[in-house]
Amino acid sequence: MSATETADWCETDGDIAICGTSMREYSRRSEGERWCFYHRRRHEFWWVVMVPAGMSYYGPTAHMEGTGPYCRDLFPGWYREAVDE
């Protein structure tokens, strides 16, 4: 069975296929007000955990989410290390 047969979605470009699985929100925890480097003001941020919608090779992922798609609580160019909680 190929990856394209087990994935929820695939994007193809010639001979290359990039496939993945659908994710759903598992939990959302408030992290309080933080400085947003995009909006240049303080507002609410959430720690969001996403899990695969069904059986999948992929594991859960987590990210910080603000009020908009470009909203960041870290200085531009900085990134968060993955840690086990």
Secondary structure, 3 states (H helix, E strand, C coil): CCHHHHCCEEEEECCEEEEECCEEEEEEEEEEEEEECCCCEEEEEEEEEEEECCCCCCCCEEEEECCCCCCCCCCCCCCCCCCCC
